[in-house]
Amino acid sequence: MRDQPPLPAVSFQSVTRRYGPVIAVSGVTLDIAKGEFFALLGSSGSGKTTLLMLLAGFDQPTEGRVMMSGTSVSELPPHRRSIGVVFQNYALFPHMTAAQNVAYPLKMRGVGRSEREERVKAALSLVNLTERGASYPSQMSGGQQQRVALARSLVFGPELLLMDEPLGALDRRLRDQMQQELKRIQRELGITVIYVTHDQSEAMAMANRIGIMAGGKLLQVADPETIYTAPSSHFVARFIGECSILRVASLDNGRAFEIAGARQSLPSPAIAPFDIVVRPEKVSVHSVNDARSGEAFSVPATIREVTYLGPGWRVELQLSDGQLLLANIMRGDLLAGELEPGKSVIARWASASVTTLPTEGSS
């Protein structure tokens, strides 16, 4: 007899949530594996937080079921779901010390005093706050308060940790530090984490898989590299990082395309009509006198705008057919000192760097 595959930690089964005429979540079906760090990524109003609240038990689906480890929890109250939750506003009790805040969930569950003290000590150690147990929230930095909130959500040993924009109130340096801390803690505990954010770089840096949401729908679920290099739609391509989406003419039954008078073959045929997606780091910019201009795929362009970014420059190019193309020029590039609006250049990219998507409205 074959071994049965492990049950997912979380399973949304055709989940819909309506508020009157407004559909906040629309027919979401999604499995999340045990021990996975999963990010729900989307802009405000996309439905990601509503989905999280349905899982936490603070709301109920209009249709469909929410499962945990193969058991429906749609009717269970939040305190019976074995879920820790961390919000952007840390919701710490100001009159309690850090240790008392962390101990609160244990006290509510009737855990004895000696066991509470041991578990609080371990939780504070996990988030590197062993020495701050006697401090009140007003005596702690935002990053330290966030660590206390995290320790409080983990101290009772939940099966699942939900995090809703938990780092949104921190500055960039602290956010970067906390991202690394969260990944470390998740690895140490092996706990399943579902992380809601609107910050694409945060999701890319932390998650094993990402689910992109918009208009209450789940548009694509994949690992970060796949979502970046093979987006499923124009929306996903634009939402994850910068890109250029360009109109092209299909040639040779989708085996090649033409753009601004230049022809390029594709690694695999595409169904016409299609657009191409090119990431700016894949675009190289050359002088019009470059010797290879007649030997390689080359698109004439004019520099339209140059933005200094520190490690390099973001360059907006206009192709001869009027379309705009983004390129990243790094220090040390041959043209690094010759970037100025109005300059005529040649743009190139490898055919393997191109992603094709059906032209919007063509299906």
Residue frames as qw, qx, qy, qz and C-alpha x, y, z in Angstrom:
[[0.000, 0.888, 0.461, 0.000, 0.00, 0.00, 0.00],
 [0.410, 0.498, -0.022, 0.764, 1.38, 3.38, -1.00],
 [0.278, -0.368, -0.449, 0.765, 2.06, 5.98, 1.65],
 [0.100, 0.869, 0.474, 0.098, -0.56, 8.71, 1.71],
 [0.343, 0.489, -0.072, 0.799, 0.77, 12.21, 1.01],
 [0.231, -0.290, -0.564, 0.737, 0.87, 14.39, 4.12],
 [0.032, 0.831, 0.554, 0.043, -2.17, 16.54, 4.73],
 [0.268, 0.576, -0.016, 0.772, -1.63, 20.25, 4.08],
 [0.215, -0.192, -0.550, 0.784, -1.31, 22.46, 7.14],
 [0.298, 0.486, 0.269, -0.777, -3.95, 24.75, 5.63],
 [0.200, 0.245, 0.796, 0.516, -6.42, 24.21, 2.83],
 [0.345, 0.388, 0.157, -0.840, -8.77, 26.84, 1.44],
 [0.264, 0.226, 0.897, 0.275, -11.47, 25.06, -0.56],
 [0.039, 0.551, 0.572, 0.606, -13.40, 27.33, -2.94],
 [0.269, -0.549, -0.499, 0.614, -13.55, 30.02, -0.26],
 [0.078, 0.572, 0.322, 0.750, -15.63, 33.12, -0.96],
 [0.219, -0.494, -0.543, 0.642, -16.42, 36.00, 1.39],
 [0.049, 0.603, 0.422, 0.676, -19.09, 38.54, 0.53],
 [0.095, -0.383, -0.468, 0.791, -20.04, 41.69, 2.41],
 [0.435, 0.656, 0.266, -0.557, -23.36, 42.57, 0.83],
 [0.734, 0.672, 0.042, -0.083, -22.65, 43.29, -2.84],
 [0.107, 0.819, -0.563, 0.008, -18.87, 43.42, -2.25],
 [0.988, 0.013, -0.128, 0.084, -16.87, 40.24, -2.91],
 [0.270, -0.860, 0.432, 0.002, -13.74, 40.47, -0.75],
 [0.280, -0.364, 0.871, 0.174, -12.51, 36.93, -1.51],
 [0.739, 0.371, -0.100, -0.553, -13.63, 35.07, -4.61],
 [0.970, 0.188, -0.076, -0.131, -13.38, 31.29, -4.96],
 [0.072, 0.740, -0.659, 0.115, -9.92, 30.84, -3.48],
 [0.993, -0.109, -0.033, -0.015, -8.55, 27.29, -3.50],
 [0.263, 0.746, -0.535, 0.298, -5.09, 26.90, -1.99],
 [0.916, -0.328, -0.193, 0.128, -3.06, 24.28, -0.08],
 [0.045, 0.829, -0.465, 0.308, -0.18, 25.29, 2.18],
 [0.811, 0.051, -0.561, 0.158, 2.22, 22.59, 3.35],
 [0.704, -0.692, -0.087, 0.133, 3.37, 21.98, 6.90],
 [0.659, -0.416, 0.165, 0.604, 6.55, 23.90, 7.68],
 [0.455, 0.520, 0.363, 0.626, 6.11, 26.24, 4.72],
 [0.122, -0.512, -0.149, 0.837, 6.75, 29.99, 4.81],
 [0.275, 0.547, 0.673, 0.415, 3.97, 31.24, 2.55],
 [0.055, -0.313, -0.099, 0.943, 3.42, 34.90, 1.62],
 [0.269, 0.733, 0.620, 0.073, 0.11, 36.39, 0.50],
 [0.293, -0.258, 0.155, 0.908, 1.08, 39.40, -1.58],
 [0.155, 0.660, 0.611, 0.408, -1.21, 42.09, -2.91],
 [0.053, 0.323, -0.064, 0.943, -2.12, 45.75, -2.75],
 [0.235, 0.127, 0.573, -0.775, -4.69, 47.23, -0.37],
 [0.659, 0.285, 0.147, -0.680, -8.13, 45.75, -0.98],
 [0.394, 0.351, -0.780, -0.337, -6.81, 42.66, -2.77],
 [0.869, -0.226, -0.233, -0.374, -8.39, 40.27, -0.24],
 [0.576, 0.291, -0.686, 0.336, -5.22, 38.99, 1.40],
 [0.102, -0.233, 0.627, -0.736, -6.04, 40.16, 4.93],
 [0.753, -0.063, 0.041, -0.654, -9.63, 38.95, 4.61],
 [0.833, 0.159, -0.526, -0.067, -8.31, 35.49, 3.71],
 [0.326, 0.267, -0.709, 0.565, -6.06, 35.61, 6.77],
 [0.396, -0.185, 0.406, -0.802, -8.97, 36.61, 9.02],
 [0.857, 0.012, -0.233, -0.459, -11.03, 33.71, 7.68],
 [0.717, 0.177, -0.637, 0.221, -8.23, 31.36, 8.63],
 [0.116, 0.252, -0.616, 0.738, -7.73, 32.93, 12.05],
 [0.218, -0.478, -0.844, 0.110, -11.44, 32.63, 12.84],
 [0.016, -0.366, -0.266, 0.892, -12.17, 36.34, 13.14],
 [0.531, 0.339, -0.158, -0.761, -14.52, 36.00, 10.16],
 [0.631, 0.100, 0.767, -0.057, -16.38, 33.17, 8.42],
 [0.067, -0.083, 0.686, 0.720, -16.57, 32.31, 4.72],
 [0.603, 0.253, 0.065, -0.753, -19.79, 32.91, 2.83],
 [0.938, 0.258, -0.115, -0.199, -19.01, 29.83, 0.75],
 [0.638, 0.472, -0.564, 0.228, -16.39, 27.10, 0.88],
 [0.841, -0.521, -0.128, 0.070, -14.37, 25.58, 3.71],
 [0.105, 0.787, -0.544, 0.271, -11.19, 26.38, 5.62],
 [0.961, -0.161, -0.220, 0.034, -9.26, 23.27, 6.69],
 [0.099, -0.768, 0.604, -0.187, -6.33, 22.71, 9.03],
 [0.115, -0.330, 0.935, -0.055, -4.55, 19.35, 8.81],
 [0.219, -0.138, -0.899, -0.352, -7.57, 17.83, 7.09],
 [0.124, -0.548, -0.761, 0.324, -10.17, 19.07, 9.58],
 [0.031, 0.708, 0.350, 0.613, -12.66, 21.84, 8.87],
 [0.334, -0.296, -0.465, 0.764, -12.22, 24.81, 11.21],
 [0.026, -0.434, -0.359, -0.826, -14.75, 27.13, 9.57],
 [0.520, -0.671, -0.373, -0.374, -17.07, 26.88, 12.58],
 [0.703, -0.331, -0.398, 0.488, -14.40, 26.91, 15.30],
 [0.162, -0.986, -0.037, 0.017, -13.81, 30.07, 17.36],
 [0.386, 0.788, -0.417, 0.235, -10.31, 31.60, 17.17],
 [0.352, -0.643, 0.613, -0.295, -9.11, 30.29, 20.55],
 [0.856, -0.069, 0.498, -0.119, -9.69, 26.69, 19.45],
 [0.768, 0.637, -0.062, -0.028, -7.64, 26.86, 16.23],
 [0.788, -0.367, 0.211, 0.447, -4.08, 26.67, 17.66],
 [0.514, 0.643, 0.180, 0.539, -3.03, 29.74, 15.68],
 [0.397, -0.549, -0.123, 0.726, -0.66, 32.54, 16.70],
 [0.343, 0.809, 0.351, 0.324, -1.31, 35.94, 15.14],
 [0.415, -0.414, -0.027, 0.810, 0.98, 38.98, 14.83],
 [0.299, 0.868, 0.385, 0.099, -0.39, 42.28, 13.53],
 [0.430, 0.569, -0.047, 0.699, 1.30, 45.48, 12.40],
 [0.305, -0.670, 0.252, -0.629, 0.10, 47.24, 15.56],
 [0.323, 0.250, -0.874, 0.261, 1.70, 45.04, 18.17],
 [0.670, -0.478, -0.303, -0.482, -1.30, 45.24, 20.59],
 [0.504, 0.023, -0.687, 0.522, 0.89, 44.88, 23.66],
 [0.444, -0.798, -0.408, -0.016, -0.64, 45.67, 27.04],
 [0.256, 0.733, -0.247, 0.580, 1.11, 48.91, 28.10],
 [0.520, -0.679, 0.297, -0.426, 0.68, 48.19, 31.83],
 [0.968, -0.181, 0.167, 0.050, 2.41, 44.80, 31.53],
 [0.275, -0.658, 0.605, 0.355, 6.10, 44.03, 31.22],
 [0.463, 0.426, -0.659, -0.412, 7.43, 42.15, 28.21],
 [0.085, 0.091, -0.983, 0.138, 7.42, 38.91, 30.20],
 [0.360, 0.309, 0.647, -0.597, 3.85, 39.50, 31.40],
 [0.557, 0.486, -0.183, -0.649, 2.70, 40.21, 27.85],
 [0.390, 0.322, -0.832, -0.230, 4.29, 36.98, 26.62],
 [0.039, 0.018, 0.937, -0.348, 2.80, 35.03, 29.54],
 [0.486, 0.149, 0.205, -0.837, -0.74, 36.28, 28.91],
 [0.704, 0.145, -0.491, -0.492, -1.81, 33.56, 26.39],
 [0.438, 0.074, -0.869, 0.217, -0.53, 30.88, 28.77],
 [0.140, 0.050, 0.612, -0.777, -2.40, 32.38, 31.70],
 [0.610, 0.154, -0.061, -0.775, -5.61, 32.43, 29.66],
 [0.727, 0.146, -0.623, -0.250, -5.08, 28.73, 28.91],
 [0.811, -0.526, 0.053, -0.251, -4.66, 27.85, 32.57],
 [0.763, 0.304, -0.437, 0.366, -0.96, 26.96, 32.40],
 [0.688, -0.637, -0.238, 0.253, 0.61, 26.78, 35.85],
 [0.100, -0.978, 0.156, 0.100, 2.95, 29.49, 37.09],
 [0.545, -0.522, 0.562, 0.339, 6.21, 27.52, 37.05],
 [0.624, 0.298, 0.617, 0.376, 5.57, 26.20, 33.54],
 [0.261, 0.937, 0.227, 0.053, 4.56, 29.70, 32.42],
 [0.261, -0.880, 0.311, 0.246, 7.85, 31.11, 33.63],
 [0.599, -0.224, 0.655, 0.402, 9.88, 28.45, 31.82],
 [0.526, 0.536, 0.583, 0.308, 8.00, 28.89, 28.56],
 [0.096, 0.991, 0.083, -0.049, 8.17, 32.70, 28.72],
 [0.416, -0.702, 0.457, 0.353, 11.92, 32.49, 29.33],
 [0.594, 0.050, 0.687, 0.415, 12.34, 30.20, 26.31],
 [0.393, 0.777, 0.459, 0.176, 10.17, 32.43, 24.09],
 [0.063, -0.979, 0.106, 0.162, 12.08, 35.59, 25.03],
 [0.516, -0.471, 0.590, 0.405, 15.35, 33.78, 24.38],
 [0.610, 0.387, 0.624, 0.298, 14.09, 32.72, 20.96],
 [0.295, 0.877, 0.259, 0.278, 13.60, 36.38, 19.96],
 [0.574, 0.213, -0.230, 0.756, 16.83, 37.53, 21.68],
 [0.232, -0.687, -0.003, -0.689, 15.10, 39.51, 24.45],
 [0.694, -0.277, -0.611, 0.262, 16.18, 37.55, 27.51],
 [0.368, -0.115, -0.368, 0.846, 17.42, 40.69, 29.25],
 [0.167, -0.169, -0.106, -0.966, 14.31, 42.78, 28.56],
 [0.327, -0.400, -0.851, -0.097, 11.64, 40.72, 30.29],
 [0.247, -0.572, -0.544, 0.562, 11.09, 43.34, 33.00],
 [0.064, -0.135, 0.187, 0.971, 10.79, 46.25, 30.52],
 [0.409, 0.601, 0.528, -0.440, 7.47, 47.86, 29.66],
 [0.590, 0.565, 0.466, 0.341, 6.50, 48.49, 26.01],
 [0.087, 0.994, 0.049, 0.053, 7.10, 52.25, 26.44],
 [0.421, -0.753, 0.453, 0.226, 10.71, 51.47, 27.36],
 [0.671, -0.017, 0.661, 0.336, 11.32, 49.42, 24.20],
 [0.085, 0.366, -0.472, -0.798, 12.02, 50.26, 20.57],
 [0.741, 0.285, -0.074, -0.603, 9.60, 49.36, 17.80],
 [0.590, 0.344, -0.722, -0.109, 11.73, 46.40, 16.82],
 [0.041, 0.146, -0.872, 0.465, 11.84, 45.12, 20.39],
 [0.560, 0.139, 0.392, -0.716, 8.08, 45.49, 20.74],
 [0.741, 0.325, -0.380, -0.448, 7.65, 43.49, 17.57],
 [0.390, 0.273, -0.866, 0.154, 9.81, 40.74, 19.03],
 [0.263, -0.018, 0.719, -0.643, 7.67, 40.68, 22.17],
 [0.707, 0.258, 0.060, -0.656, 4.54, 40.36, 20.03],
 [0.651, 0.350, -0.642, -0.206, 6.19, 37.50, 18.14],
 [0.136, 0.196, -0.891, 0.386, 7.21, 35.73, 21.36],
 [0.478, 0.083, 0.502, -0.716, 3.65, 36.08, 22.69],
 [0.761, 0.311, -0.180, -0.541, 2.24, 34.48, 19.52],
 [0.630, 0.343, -0.696, -0.021, 4.65, 31.53, 19.75],
 [0.162, -0.432, 0.725, -0.511, 4.77, 30.84, 23.49],
 [0.734, -0.032, 0.472, -0.488, 1.78, 28.45, 23.57],
 [0.340, -0.184, 0.877, 0.284, 3.16, 26.29, 20.72],
 [0.641, 0.491, 0.177, -0.563, 0.66, 27.00, 17.92],
 [0.755, 0.210, 0.567, 0.253, 0.49, 24.83, 14.79],
 [0.428, 0.629, 0.381, 0.526, 0.36, 27.91, 12.62],
 [0.271, -0.525, -0.140, 0.795, 1.67, 31.49, 12.74],
 [0.323, 0.766, 0.455, 0.321, -0.21, 34.23, 10.88],
 [0.365, -0.421, -0.032, 0.830, 1.47, 37.59, 10.31],
 [0.295, 0.817, 0.466, 0.167, -0.39, 40.60, 8.89],
 [0.301, 0.815, -0.071, 0.490, 2.00, 43.35, 7.70],
 [0.726, -0.596, -0.233, 0.253, 4.06, 42.81, 10.88],
 [0.606, -0.210, 0.054, 0.766, 7.04, 44.92, 9.82],
 [0.250, 0.745, 0.404, 0.469, 5.16, 47.81, 8.24],
 [0.276, -0.954, -0.094, -0.063, 5.83, 50.23, 11.12],
 [0.708, -0.487, 0.216, 0.464, 9.59, 49.64, 11.17],
 [0.202, 0.831, -0.344, -0.388, 12.26, 51.53, 9.24],
 [0.790, 0.477, -0.359, -0.139, 14.11, 49.79, 6.41],
 [0.219, 0.513, -0.782, 0.280, 17.14, 48.74, 8.48],
 [0.454, -0.161, 0.708, -0.517, 15.01, 47.21, 11.23],
 [0.848, 0.280, 0.066, -0.445, 12.75, 45.56, 8.67],
 [0.635, 0.506, -0.584, -0.021, 15.74, 43.88, 7.04],
 [0.019, -0.376, 0.826, -0.420, 16.96, 42.66, 10.44],
 [0.626, 0.010, 0.528, -0.574, 13.54, 41.34, 11.41],
 [0.812, 0.377, -0.266, -0.356, 13.17, 39.54, 8.10],
 [0.461, 0.415, -0.767, 0.163, 16.30, 37.56, 8.87],
 [0.245, -0.211, 0.744, -0.584, 15.14, 36.93, 12.45],
 [0.767, 0.144, 0.212, -0.588, 11.75, 35.67, 11.31],
 [0.769, 0.392, -0.474, -0.172, 13.34, 33.29, 8.81],
 [0.208, 0.381, -0.824, 0.364, 15.70, 32.01, 11.50],
 [0.448, -0.089, 0.619, -0.639, 12.89, 31.44, 13.99],
 [0.826, 0.251, -0.041, -0.503, 10.70, 29.75, 11.40],
 [0.641, 0.401, -0.655, 0.005, 13.54, 27.37, 10.49],
 [0.007, 0.313, -0.808, 0.499, 14.32, 26.59, 14.13],
 [0.530, 0.046, 0.563, -0.633, 10.71, 25.83, 15.04],
 [0.072, 0.076, 0.913, 0.394, 9.65, 24.29, 11.73],
 [0.274, 0.524, 0.597, -0.542, 6.35, 26.11, 12.13],
 [0.319, 0.541, 0.612, 0.481, 4.03, 26.93, 9.23],
 [0.092, -0.495, -0.152, 0.851, 3.94, 30.69, 8.59],
 [0.305, 0.672, 0.559, 0.377, 1.45, 32.61, 6.47],
 [0.320, -0.419, -0.058, 0.848, 2.68, 36.13, 5.95],
 [0.304, 0.820, 0.470, 0.116, 0.53, 38.93, 4.52],
 [0.333, -0.516, 0.119, 0.780, 2.31, 41.88, 2.90],
 [0.510, 0.833, 0.180, -0.119, 2.03, 44.44, 0.13],
 [0.093, -0.826, 0.498, 0.248, 5.85, 44.65, -0.07],
 [0.903, 0.379, -0.180, -0.094, 7.08, 42.53, -2.96],
 [0.373, 0.600, -0.637, 0.307, 10.73, 42.59, -1.86],
 [0.454, -0.381, 0.627, -0.506, 9.71, 41.36, 1.60],
 [0.915, 0.116, 0.217, -0.319, 7.75, 38.45, 0.12],
 [0.758, 0.547, -0.352, 0.051, 10.56, 37.57, -2.29],
 [0.133, 0.621, -0.666, 0.391, 13.18, 37.61, 0.48],
 [0.411, -0.310, 0.678, -0.525, 11.30, 35.48, 2.98],
 [0.819, 0.107, 0.276, -0.491, 8.80, 33.09, 1.43],
 [0.450, -0.099, 0.851, 0.252, 9.14, 29.59, 0.01],
 [0.184, 0.465, 0.727, 0.470, 6.07, 30.33, -2.11],
 [0.098, 0.236, 0.132, -0.958, 4.07, 33.44, -2.88],
 [0.212, 0.588, 0.772, 0.113, 0.40, 33.83, -3.69],
 [0.050, -0.005, 0.143, 0.988, -0.45, 36.99, -5.65],
 [0.096, 0.615, 0.759, -0.189, -3.92, 38.40, -4.93],
 [0.051, 0.072, -0.159, -0.983, -5.96, 41.10, -6.68],
 [0.529, -0.096, -0.263, -0.801, -9.67, 41.82, -6.61],
 [0.755, -0.228, 0.400, -0.467, -10.26, 38.99, -4.15],
 [0.955, 0.272, -0.080, -0.083, -8.79, 36.39, -6.52],
 [0.634, -0.503, 0.499, 0.309, -5.63, 34.32, -6.28],
 [0.546, 0.749, -0.215, -0.308, -3.82, 35.05, -9.56],
 [0.713, 0.443, -0.528, 0.130, -0.67, 32.95, -9.27],
 [0.728, -0.614, 0.295, -0.079, 1.01, 30.71, -6.71],
 [0.852, 0.383, -0.227, 0.277, 4.66, 29.78, -7.17],
 [0.692, -0.395, -0.087, 0.597, 8.13, 30.09, -5.71],
 [0.057, -0.843, -0.001, 0.534, 9.65, 33.59, -5.89],
 [0.237, -0.359, 0.622, 0.654, 11.92, 32.86, -8.86],
 [0.233, 0.374, 0.831, 0.339, 9.09, 31.43, -10.96],
 [0.078, 0.854, 0.466, -0.218, 6.79, 34.35, -10.21],
 [0.130, -0.768, 0.207, 0.591, 9.55, 36.79, -11.18],
 [0.143, -0.341, 0.717, 0.590, 10.76, 35.04, -14.33],
 [0.098, -0.217, -0.856, -0.458, 7.49, 33.48, -15.53],
 [0.301, 0.189, 0.418, -0.836, 4.57, 35.69, -14.42],
 [0.296, 0.359, 0.883, 0.065, 1.15, 34.34, -15.37],
 [0.195, 0.839, 0.498, 0.105, -0.36, 37.68, -16.41],
 [0.282, 0.651, -0.006, 0.705, 0.36, 41.31, -17.20],
 [0.479, -0.803, -0.005, -0.355, -0.78, 42.24, -13.69],
 [0.877, -0.422, 0.059, 0.220, 1.64, 39.84, -11.98],
 [0.706, 0.309, 0.049, 0.636, 4.51, 40.92, -14.23],
 [0.067, 0.728, -0.014, 0.683, 3.97, 44.57, -13.33],
 [0.638, -0.722, -0.028, -0.265, 3.36, 43.88, -9.65],
 [0.866, -0.373, 0.138, 0.303, 6.56, 41.91, -9.07],
 [0.534, -0.322, 0.306, 0.719, 9.52, 44.17, -9.73],
 [0.281, 0.684, -0.148, -0.657, 10.02, 46.52, -12.65],
 [0.569, 0.132, 0.736, 0.342, 9.56, 45.29, -16.18],
 [0.271, 0.376, -0.315, -0.828, 8.86, 46.38, -19.73],
 [0.568, 0.347, 0.742, -0.078, 5.85, 44.82, -21.46],
 [0.050, 0.460, -0.428, -0.776, 6.25, 45.38, -25.18],
 [0.767, 0.477, 0.254, -0.346, 3.98, 44.88, -28.17],
 [0.222, -0.402, 0.756, 0.467, 5.54, 42.74, -30.87],
 [0.733, 0.359, -0.242, -0.525, 4.58, 41.23, -34.22],
 [0.790, -0.179, 0.586, -0.029, 4.55, 37.42, -34.22],
 [0.435, 0.606, -0.559, -0.363, 6.65, 35.73, -36.94],
 [0.387, 0.282, -0.875, -0.069, 7.09, 32.13, -38.10],
 [0.703, -0.377, -0.541, -0.266, 4.05, 30.79, -36.24],
 [0.602, -0.776, 0.029, -0.185, 5.21, 32.21, -32.93],
 [0.894, -0.077, -0.070, 0.435, 8.82, 31.08, -33.22],
 [0.436, 0.017, -0.015, 0.900, 10.08, 34.66, -33.49],
 [0.019, 0.875, 0.435, -0.211, 8.92, 38.24, -33.19],
 [0.423, 0.418, 0.119, 0.795, 9.68, 41.66, -34.59],
 [0.275, -0.850, -0.338, 0.296, 9.92, 44.88, -32.61],
 [0.040, -0.908, 0.139, 0.394, 10.98, 48.31, -33.87],
 [0.583, 0.709, -0.359, -0.171, 12.39, 46.74, -37.02],
 [0.011, 0.510, -0.851, 0.122, 14.47, 44.11, -35.18],
 [0.869, -0.046, -0.363, -0.333, 13.81, 40.38, -35.27],
 [0.167, -0.469, 0.804, -0.326, 14.49, 37.86, -32.49],
 [0.619, -0.064, -0.753, -0.215, 13.86, 34.12, -32.26],
 [0.635, -0.503, 0.257, -0.527, 12.14, 32.59, -29.22],
 [0.143, -0.352, 0.916, -0.129, 13.40, 29.53, -27.29],
 [0.207, 0.294, 0.932, -0.030, 9.92, 27.99, -27.68],
 [0.047, -0.397, -0.542, -0.739, 6.93, 28.96, -29.85],
 [0.130, 0.276, 0.521, -0.797, 4.28, 31.29, -28.44],
 [0.211, 0.596, 0.760, 0.151, 0.62, 31.51, -29.40],
 [0.086, 0.090, 0.144, 0.982, -0.10, 34.77, -31.20],
 [0.242, 0.795, -0.171, 0.530, -0.98, 37.47, -30.46],
 [0.746, -0.463, -0.303, 0.372, 1.50, 37.87, -27.62],
 [0.021, -0.950, 0.219, -0.220, 3.48, 40.54, -25.82],
 [0.748, 0.148, -0.469, 0.445, 6.97, 40.14, -24.40],
 [0.517, -0.854, 0.000, -0.046, 8.13, 40.88, -20.85],
 [0.678, 0.381, -0.317, 0.543, 11.74, 42.00, -20.34],
 [0.581, -0.739, -0.200, 0.275, 13.26, 42.79, -16.95],
 [0.151, 0.973, -0.172, 0.037, 15.55, 45.88, -16.81],
 [0.483, -0.644, 0.573, 0.151, 18.54, 43.96, -15.49],
 [0.758, 0.156, 0.590, 0.233, 18.41, 41.79, -18.65],
 [0.480, 0.851, 0.173, 0.128, 18.73, 44.79, -20.99],
 [0.598, -0.323, 0.155, 0.717, 22.17, 45.98, -22.04],
 [0.273, 0.938, 0.138, -0.163, 22.75, 49.40, -23.58],
 [0.707, -0.080, 0.332, 0.619, 25.46, 50.05, -26.18],
 [0.009, 0.583, -0.216, -0.783, 26.84, 52.82, -28.29],
 [0.733, 0.590, 0.141, -0.309, 25.43, 53.06, -31.82],
 [0.384, 0.727, -0.559, -0.104, 29.01, 52.50, -32.99],
 [0.662, -0.335, 0.659, -0.123, 29.26, 49.15, -31.20],
 [0.149, 0.394, -0.795, -0.437, 30.86, 46.73, -33.65],
 [0.153, 0.141, 0.977, -0.054, 28.35, 44.00, -32.81],
 [0.405, 0.373, 0.276, -0.788, 25.38, 46.15, -33.78],
 [0.596, 0.368, -0.414, -0.582, 25.09, 44.46, -37.14],
 [0.379, 0.214, -0.900, -0.024, 25.73, 40.95, -35.83],
 [0.099, -0.220, -0.874, 0.422, 23.42, 40.62, -32.82],
 [0.117, -0.742, -0.638, -0.171, 19.81, 41.39, -31.97],
 [0.268, -0.156, -0.165, 0.936, 19.81, 45.18, -31.62],
 [0.031, 0.802, 0.588, 0.094, 16.97, 47.63, -31.11],
 [0.254, 0.379, -0.026, 0.889, 17.61, 51.34, -31.80],
 [0.373, -0.753, -0.527, 0.129, 16.56, 53.54, -28.89],
 [0.150, 0.645, -0.125, 0.739, 16.90, 57.02, -27.42],
 [0.348, -0.224, -0.665, 0.622, 17.63, 57.74, -23.77],
 [0.210, -0.717, -0.416, -0.518, 14.60, 59.50, -22.35],
 [0.460, -0.791, 0.143, -0.376, 15.34, 59.69, -18.63],
 [0.617, 0.225, -0.641, 0.397, 18.16, 58.72, -16.25],
 [0.602, -0.717, 0.015, -0.352, 17.67, 58.14, -12.51],
 [0.266, 0.509, -0.727, 0.377, 20.61, 57.67, -10.15],
 [0.842, -0.378, -0.260, -0.282, 20.13, 54.71, -7.76],
 [0.566, -0.694, 0.442, -0.046, 23.48, 54.46, -5.97],
 [0.689, -0.193, 0.645, 0.267, 24.86, 51.16, -7.33],
 [0.345, 0.165, 0.665, 0.642, 23.91, 52.28, -10.84],
 [0.247, 0.229, -0.062, -0.939, 21.30, 54.05, -12.92],
 [0.466, 0.472, 0.737, -0.134, 17.75, 53.35, -14.02],
 [0.010, -0.272, 0.441, 0.855, 17.50, 54.31, -17.67],
 [0.562, 0.539, 0.533, -0.331, 14.24, 54.82, -19.54],
 [0.201, -0.186, 0.651, 0.708, 14.64, 54.26, -23.26],
 [0.610, 0.522, 0.235, -0.548, 12.26, 55.03, -26.07],
 [0.581, 0.065, 0.717, 0.379, 12.29, 52.64, -29.01],
 [0.021, -0.108, 0.456, 0.883, 11.90, 53.84, -32.58],
 [0.232, -0.437, -0.757, -0.428, 8.28, 52.64, -32.56],
 [0.310, -0.593, 0.010, -0.743, 7.54, 54.82, -29.50],
 [0.830, -0.434, -0.344, -0.064, 7.46, 52.06, -26.87],
 [0.204, -0.812, 0.439, -0.327, 9.33, 52.53, -23.58],
 [0.888, 0.042, -0.421, 0.181, 12.01, 50.14, -22.34],
 [0.477, -0.832, 0.249, -0.132, 13.70, 50.09, -18.93],
 [0.799, 0.298, -0.402, 0.333, 17.35, 49.20, -18.40],
 [0.612, -0.778, 0.085, 0.115, 19.60, 49.07, -15.34],
 [0.598, 0.635, -0.316, 0.374, 23.14, 50.33, -15.94],
 [0.776, -0.573, -0.106, 0.240, 25.66, 49.45, -13.26],
 [0.153, -0.895, 0.372, 0.191, 28.88, 51.22, -12.34],
 [0.467, -0.364, 0.731, 0.339, 31.71, 50.06, -14.57],
 [0.641, 0.552, 0.530, 0.062, 29.48, 49.74, -17.63],
 [0.499, 0.125, 0.333, 0.790, 31.05, 51.24, -20.76],
 [0.000, -0.630, -0.382, -0.677, 28.23, 53.77, -21.04],
 [0.449, -0.613, -0.541, 0.361, 28.11, 54.61, -17.33],
 [0.270, -0.481, -0.064, 0.832, 29.65, 58.03, -17.89],
 [0.008, 0.033, -0.497, -0.867, 27.75, 58.81, -21.08],
 [0.021, -0.546, -0.837, -0.008, 24.12, 58.56, -19.96],
 [0.060, 0.307, 0.129, -0.941, 22.19, 61.64, -20.93],
 [0.501, 0.581, 0.560, -0.312, 18.66, 62.24, -22.24],
 [0.482, 0.788, -0.097, -0.371, 18.44, 62.48, -26.02],
 [0.114, -0.554, 0.781, 0.265, 21.44, 60.21, -26.68],
 [0.847, 0.263, -0.275, -0.372, 20.94, 57.56, -29.38],
 [0.326, -0.445, 0.826, -0.116, 21.90, 54.04, -28.27],
 [0.618, 0.083, -0.707, -0.334, 21.37, 50.36, -29.05],
 [0.629, -0.330, 0.499, -0.497, 19.44, 48.09, -26.65],
 [0.552, 0.207, -0.788, -0.180, 19.91, 44.33, -26.52],
 [0.641, -0.320, 0.544, -0.436, 18.61, 41.36, -24.54],
 [0.019, -0.194, 0.965, 0.175, 19.03, 37.61, -24.88],
 [0.570, -0.150, -0.535, -0.605, 16.12, 35.60, -26.24],
 [0.525, -0.224, -0.792, 0.215, 16.24, 33.42, -23.10],
 [0.094, -0.130, -0.457, 0.875, 15.45, 36.55, -21.04],
 [0.379, -0.086, -0.264, -0.883, 12.11, 37.06, -22.75],
 [0.239, 0.270, 0.873, -0.329, 8.81, 35.93, -21.25],
 [0.190, -0.190, -0.554, -0.788, 5.76, 35.88, -23.50],
 [0.227, 0.335, 0.704, -0.583, 2.20, 36.63, -22.36],
 [0.227, 0.586, 0.706, 0.325, -1.02, 36.63, -24.37],
 [0.048, 0.267, 0.083, 0.959, -1.83, 40.18, -25.42],
 [0.160, 0.273, 0.633, -0.706, -4.36, 41.66, -22.99],
 [0.543, 0.428, 0.172, -0.702, -7.89, 41.25, -24.28],
 [0.368, 0.384, -0.707, -0.466, -6.88, 38.60, -26.83],
 [0.067, -0.021, -0.994, 0.083, -8.26, 35.60, -24.98]]
